[in-house]
Amino acid sequence: CTTPARVNTPLSVITEAFEDLVDLLKPLQSEIDEEEEEEDGLRLDAFCSACTHVAVLFNCLGFAFKFAEMEYVSKVRDLVEASKTFDTLQNILDLDVEKETVKTPGSHSRNLRRVRQGLDLIRAIFEQFLIADDYSLKDAATTAYTEVCAPFHTWAVRTAVYAGMYTLPTRDQLLLRLNETDQSVEKNMRRYMEASRPIIEYIDKLYIQRNIKLDW
Ligand code: 1PZ
């Protein structure tokens, strides 16, 4: 098929998933403001389903990022499992607060924090990517990673990630693999940047409201 697809591209699917999630968030936020307490909260299964879509991006990155994919996917999978028992994001935090396992490796609350960092990393990569149309994916991703994730990763992980950056596809290869043009990629990346921001802020607030600092 040679028609440039105006159909669903991987990016538009991800973007739409997060826009749908934001639609669920809006009524919740007005409630919180009015009553000053959280009644329901964002549903964990809905959150997981949006996060699951992100995994298609990894197909565009090549073998060096296989480990990032496995890390990300295993964290999302843990939250999917949790969604069978817990209705909302705040439910998992409340339980971990009670058990004092918020930061314990493998806990749902820790995995939620990691997934949130992944979503923010993608947002930052897109932001960098759109700064200039001759900016390489490698430079965009390196700057974004340094800002968003590197401070929270071990030396070994940081070293592996920076080495992996050299294997990233070029800008044009990425557009091709994503089935996007310069114009369509800009539109879709901006939409993701806009939709992910309130979700990320919502998650951060859940921790802050429980007096958990976000320095990890
Ligand atoms: C199109 C854009 C291409 C840019 C590619 C840049 C990818 C950077 C990947 C960073 C991988 C970090 C992998 C390892 C992280 C682990 O240290 C932690 C461990 O958590 P713990 O078990 O201690 O609680 N794992 C994570 O943080 C899980 C999520 C990491 C993956 C985020 C990737 C985001 C998506 C990249 C774009 C597809």
Residues whose N, C-alpha, C, O or C-beta is under 5 A from the ligand:
A	BS01	1PZ	L57 F58 A68 E71 Y72 K75 R114 G118 L121 I125 A141 H153 V157 V161
